[in-house]
């Protein structure tokens, strides 16, 4: 026994000496890590400068790629150090270990540190080599004066300025509409003022062509006309000179061109146009600054002058149309028939020239072009050079995107799309380039995309805004620049789902491959030998039977982002090979529970999207996880307790009504918590809900009956959240139930932007809604609505979209008063009787009005909504008349009376009246009006 003890003591002494040496080494490693962090920041700054170059030389491209790969490797090394050597965090997580376990852990850490030290030495050698290459290749001189940048390319819009009129399609309607609007004048002086029409939309839609066709139609009716292209990086003096020489073609100003500055040219243009009725097209504006300069040269002379601007950016179009009489026009893609007509005219000379054997192939080619005239013209020029053989057209169909990309004519799609891409600042280029991970025609959910950007490290907090708000601003800017196509827009105007145009996706794929930003496998036969180190991998299956076995995968040790789209159930995926994975998004279902346990060991994960029925308790091991999205979590309604160990989790997204986990109050980073069943959750969890100080978005389900203390705790929690950061609150019920225990929140949730009720209702409008100055969207269910309640709501300054469900028992009219609801754009009302009166100047910005009411009692009571003619900006009126329990005479009377009110509107607004057999709430009968009663929920849920 004594001998064994001596051996152990000797072993421990040697181990202690080793650990002492390792401690000294560890301090050195930490210094090297700080060095690598500073080098990483320097490299990112250099990469941004390189990315801003217009036409980088081959050496610059190769060097930039090497620099980017080095930056990735440095970041991975730093993260591996943090994960493998941060002993303090490990001790806090596991508690104090036994002596033997502590020794084993330290020995393991020693090996890890030794490996990291070797990696650091290799990385430092690469840093030195890259720096030497920069000097050797004289890259600083190349970047400042690239020979390519001095070559002026042909303007890619010239083809649109001089099209063949016989081959234009789909332009007659928009051209005639805009031409008529431009020529419309009133007799008074105000009607003779200068008008501005701004045409905006995606590159290649034909904005320049449409503007030029309007000029051809009506330009001769003006004293002078001109078309002035601007470009991305305009020469102010040259543009102003172009305006001057185009509106005064008879003057020779060779000498003046050299000596006049911008101010002198503006003065000359203004003098020239002061007494003329002019027509000017300013084509392709990229900034408000350019418009502000050019409009100085175009005087408002009350001569009925007209200006047309074109731009890809919606905010610039609105800036050009700053006065009430101006007009923004969003150009739309060609219809299917017009697209087909344009293609056949370009290729065969007429619409009837296409052989029948090719028509079905042309449909697939046109689908890729998505109605973009420029894309169709580009592909038509390619097809026109091919024999009319099915084999040749099949090849073009299979490579449509690539064919458009390599097309070298000045008006090629690659040239047009590259203009928009190149104009983006570097942070937006990175965010847009990331969209190449998604398959063609994929619906991209906005929230998920923003959370992926954040997890990838593209978004940083700035200007006092958290990362989510910065990401939102980036997304909106890409929408504003027409780089992303909105697919689903909610009633408040926010884009929920977006999509990439096929041609833009092809461009992004090309750039992503060139920069080794994303590696795509599929959707055709899955290539298993991509070139280079893989950083982001997107696997796109083309059918449910397709599988990819782990042994077929390339090296995955450097993959930072792994996404799958489509594919069959029970996919076997290579989770064990990942070392630095940050983003994992899986559309397919996993093969078993073992895969989930392996995923829970990917400690660098920040974003996790799964299609599973149940989570393992080990999910709590993902201590850096920020987003957890569960797409099909319907097996059980309870999350494992391990979820509450995710201290960095900001977004817990489920698509099923789950129970709140116990100890949820410890998840202090939570911002988003949708679809949770409060009634059946542990009472302690409901109580702790109020401790989530960073919670911004809460959606809860509430059904009766419920434990009395649960109501008390929920009210208390919402009171606490109201004083923190709550911005969106949804209260959903499976059946109509009262929630008046929430009618007295104190303090009011001043930061609330969205309040939505579904089936749950208040007896009266809660007073705490009145002070909500940031509320933009609301659905409110009440039993009674008095004038004072409507006055309270009418003073909400930011309310844009409002849905109100109310069944008034009173016979008096409810009046929307003058200057009420000043910001409202859309209003939807469910009511038992049509009893609203809109006073003059009420709802001054309302564009969409939806009215739903019962026909019962319409004839005897003589009630209808009135004053619709006072809603000056109104464009659409949709009416649903519920017929359950109503006599035919009342149905006809209700329809007749509301049609009369709509017809009074001076703008001939579109009115759409439909009938429904059920009225949600079952509140009316066709006997005496005095017998009308509220029977909530008798017809099911709304």
Secondary structure, DSSP 8 states (H G I E B T S, - for coil): -HHHHHHHHHHHHHHHHHHHHHHHHHHHHHHHHHHHHHHHHHHHHHHHHHHT-SS--HHHHHHHHHHHHHHHHHHHHHHHHHHHH-HHHHHHHH-S--HHHHHHHHHHHHHHHHHHHHHHHHHHHHHHHHHHHHHHTTHHHHHHS-GGGGS----TTHHHHT--GGG--S-HHHHHHHHHHHH---SSGGGGS-EEEEEE-STTS-HHHHHHHHHHHHGGGSSEEEEEE--SS--HHHHHHHHHHHH-TT---HHHHHH--HHHHHHHHHHHHTTS-EEEEEEEE--HHHHHHHHHTS---SS--EEEEEES-HHHHHHHT-STT-EEEE-----HHHHHHHHHHHHHSSGGGS-HHHHHHHHHHHHHHTT-HHHHHHHHHHHTTS-S-HHHHHHHHHTHHHHHHH--STT-HHHHHHHHHHTS-HHHHHHHHGGGGS-TT--EEHHHHHHHHHHHT----BTTB-HHHHHHHHHHHHHHTTSSEEEEE-TTS-EEEEE--HHHHHHHHHHHHHTT--EEEESSS-----SS--SEEEEE-SSTT----GGG----TT-SEEEEES--SSB---GGG-SS--EEEE-S-BS-HHHHHHHTT-TT--EEEE--S---GGGGG-TT--EEEESS--S-SB--GGGGG-TT--EEEESS-EE--TTGGG-TT--EEEEEESTTS-HHHHHHGGG-TT--EEEEE--SS--HHHHHHHHHHHHHHHTTT--EEEEEEEEEEE-GGGTT-SS--TT--EEEEEEEEBSS--GGGTT-TT--EEEEEES---HHHHHHHHT-TT--EEEEEE-----S-EEE-TT-STT--EEEEEESS--EEE-TTSSTT--EEEEEEE-TTHHHH----B-GGG-TT--EEEEEEE-TT--HHHHHHHHHHHHHHHHT-TT--EEEEEEES--TT----SS-GGG----TTTT---
